[in-house]
Every structure is written in structure tokens, then in C-alpha cells.
Amino acid sequence: MSKCRLVKKNNTPSENRGVKARRNCLSRGMNVFCLLIFGLTVASGVYCFGLLNSRAGHSFEIADLESELQQLKEDNKNLTVAVSELQQVARIQEAAIGLGLVATEKAEYLSAKMAGLAQK
């Protein structure tokens, strides 16, 4: 039976430095890439949080404006009812009597003659 031995290849120190330098360069590149990805993730998270916050603020403003709109509609309806009550003929006749006004029986209107006016 033969025994096989695994022999580790001895690299010279200059070769070791080259391999380590390439590994360091790659690991630095990966570190920079990971740092860039992390920074973009944090920035997009902050941006999304800002968007959500502004939308929540807008939704509160919309709710306030809708409640104000409902109140204004109710006030408008109440004012319409008040106007119709004030325009009733019976109420106007009572107010006229209270002021001492009398009803007219026959109305006479004045008419202007066109004879004395400037003509073309």
C-alpha cells in the first residue's frame, strides 16, 4: 500500500503579499458595496417614512375639512328654512299692518311722452 501525502505548496512572501492584496482589494470593494446598499436602504426608509407621515397629516386635514363642510351644509339648510319663513305672505302682511301701511286698490302709472326728446 502506498501512502499519499498531501504537501502544502509553499508560496514565497512576495506571492503571499499579492494574494493578500487582491483579497483585501476585493473585501474593500465588497465593504464599499455593502455600505452603499445599506446607505440607500436607510435613505429610502427615511423617505418612505416621510411620505407616510405627510399622508397621515393630509388625511387629518381632509377629515377636518369634511366635518366643516357638513357643518356648512347644515347651516345653509337652516338659513334656507329661515328665508322661506321670512318670505311668507302672511308674515309680510302682518309686518305691513304693524308699520301702518295700507293696501292699494288701483295703481296709476306715469307715462312719458316721447315728443320733446332728442330725435335723430
Backbone torsions as a table, in degrees:
resi	resn	phi	psi	omega
1	MET	NA	136.9	-179.9
2	SER	-103.7	144.1	178.8
3	LYS	-103.5	129.5	177.8
4	CYS	-99.9	133.0	178.2
5	ARG	-112.1	136.8	174.5
6	LEU	-89.9	126.4	-177.9
7	VAL	-112.6	129.4	178.5
8	LYS	-80.3	132.7	-178.8
9	LYS	-77.5	127.9	179.3
10	ASN	-87.9	119.2	176.7
11	ASN	-91.4	148.0	176.7
12	THR	-74.1	158.3	-178.0
13	PRO	-60.0	-33.0	179.9
14	SER	-70.0	-36.5	177.0
15	GLU	-67.6	-38.8	178.5
16	ASN	-62.1	-40.9	179.5
17	ARG	-64.2	-39.9	179.3
18	GLY	-64.2	-42.7	179.5
19	VAL	-66.7	-44.7	179.3
20	LYS	-64.6	-37.8	179.7
21	ALA	-65.2	-40.5	177.6
22	ARG	-66.0	-40.9	178.3
23	ARG	-64.1	-43.1	178.8
24	ASN	-63.1	-40.1	179.7
25	CYS	-64.1	-44.4	178.7
26	LEU	-65.3	-42.6	-179.3
27	SER	-68.2	-35.3	175.3
28	ARG	-64.1	-43.0	177.7
29	GLY	-60.9	-42.0	178.3
30	MET	-67.4	-38.4	178.4
31	ASN	-63.3	-43.3	179.3
32	VAL	-64.0	-43.1	179.0
33	PHE	-62.6	-45.5	179.4
34	CYS	-63.8	-40.2	178.7
35	LEU	-65.2	-39.1	178.0
36	LEU	-65.1	-44.7	178.0
37	ILE	-62.5	-42.8	178.8
38	PHE	-62.5	-44.0	179.4
39	GLY	-63.1	-42.6	177.8
40	LEU	-64.7	-38.2	178.2
41	THR	-64.5	-43.9	178.9
42	VAL	-65.1	-43.8	-179.4
43	ALA	-63.3	-43.4	179.0
44	SER	-67.5	-33.9	176.2
45	GLY	-64.5	-43.2	178.3
46	VAL	-64.8	-41.2	178.9
47	TYR	-62.4	-45.7	178.7
48	CYS	-63.3	-40.2	177.9
49	PHE	-62.4	-40.5	177.0
50	GLY	-63.3	-41.7	178.1
51	LEU	-62.6	-45.1	179.6
52	LEU	-62.8	-40.6	-179.6
53	ASN	-64.6	-43.0	-179.8
54	SER	-68.0	-37.2	177.7
55	ARG	-65.2	-38.8	178.1
56	ALA	-64.5	-41.1	177.6
57	GLY	-63.4	-40.6	178.8
58	HIS	-66.4	-36.3	-179.6
59	SER	-66.7	-35.4	176.1
60	PHE	-66.9	-40.0	177.8
61	GLU	-63.6	-40.9	178.8
62	ILE	-64.5	-42.0	178.9
63	ALA	-62.7	-41.5	178.0
64	ASP	-63.9	-43.1	179.9
65	LEU	-66.7	-35.8	178.0
66	GLU	-67.3	-39.8	177.8
67	SER	-66.8	-37.6	176.6
68	GLU	-65.2	-38.2	177.7
69	LEU	-62.8	-43.1	178.5
70	GLN	-62.9	-40.9	178.4
71	GLN	-63.8	-41.5	179.1
72	LEU	-66.7	-37.6	176.5
73	LYS	-63.1	-41.9	178.9
74	GLU	-65.3	-42.4	177.4
75	ASP	-62.7	-40.3	178.6
76	ASN	-63.3	-41.7	178.6
77	LYS	-63.2	-43.0	178.6
78	ASN	-63.6	-39.7	178.9
79	LEU	-68.7	-35.0	176.7
80	THR	-63.8	-41.6	177.0
81	VAL	-64.0	-42.3	-179.9
82	ALA	-64.2	-39.8	178.8
83	VAL	-64.3	-44.1	-179.5
84	SER	-65.5	-34.2	176.5
85	GLU	-68.0	-39.5	-179.1
86	LEU	-73.4	-22.0	-179.1
87	GLN	-90.3	2.4	179.2
88	GLN	-63.9	139.5	-176.7
89	VAL	-63.8	-40.9	-178.6
90	ALA	-61.6	-41.4	179.8
91	ARG	-65.7	-40.8	-179.8
92	ILE	-66.1	-39.5	177.9
93	GLN	-64.3	-40.5	177.2
94	GLU	-63.0	-41.7	179.1
95	ALA	-66.1	-36.7	179.0
96	ALA	-66.1	-42.8	178.2
97	ILE	-64.4	-40.2	178.2
98	GLY	-62.7	-30.5	178.6
99	LEU	-86.7	-5.9	179.1
100	GLY	84.0	21.6	178.3
101	LEU	-84.6	150.5	178.3
102	VAL	-120.8	156.3	179.6
103	ALA	-79.9	145.7	178.2
104	THR	-89.0	148.0	179.1
105	GLU	-100.0	-39.4	-179.0
106	LYS	-139.9	130.5	-179.8
107	ALA	-103.5	133.2	176.5
108	GLU	-114.2	132.2	-178.0
109	TYR	-109.9	145.7	177.8
110	LEU	-87.2	144.4	176.0
111	SER	-124.6	139.4	-179.4
112	ALA	-94.9	138.0	176.9
113	LYS	-85.0	139.8	-177.1
114	MET	-88.6	0.6	-172.6
115	ALA	-67.4	-39.9	-173.7
116	GLY	-88.7	0.7	-176.4
117	LEU	-85.9	162.4	-179.7
118	ALA	-63.8	138.1	-179.0
119	GLN	-124.4	159.5	178.4
120	LYS	-84.6	NA	NA
